[in-house]
């Protein structure tokens, strides 16, 4: 039904369904059609292919990899996207290095948390 909305394709419909499912229900209890909760964008595909060691995985194979390889694939999907887009700031270099070097990834995450806290403190000064 979502696909009938102008401009909404499978990825956006899946993204919406994933986020609603995470907020509204226990995704662990969903046993069928879990692929509908796996939006596969450039970052998800890139990271799943790197972790799977297969640069040719299709959209569906990437979704299956997350569904079968993690306890909470919806949260894994959400986390991979957030890390790549926000923490690594859409830098393929930072994402590649993080995949290969967990300490580097942890430093990026700690810096991101610090930046968020600093931004929050700066915002308080505007509110008075």
Protein Blocks (a to p, Z undefined) as FASTA:
>chain_A
ZZmpghiafklmmmmmmmmmmmmmcfklpmghklmmmccdfklmmmmmmmnopakbcfkl
mmmmmmmmpfblmlmmmmmmmmmmmmnoopaklmmmmmmmmklmmmmmmmmmmmmmmmmm
mmmmmnZZ
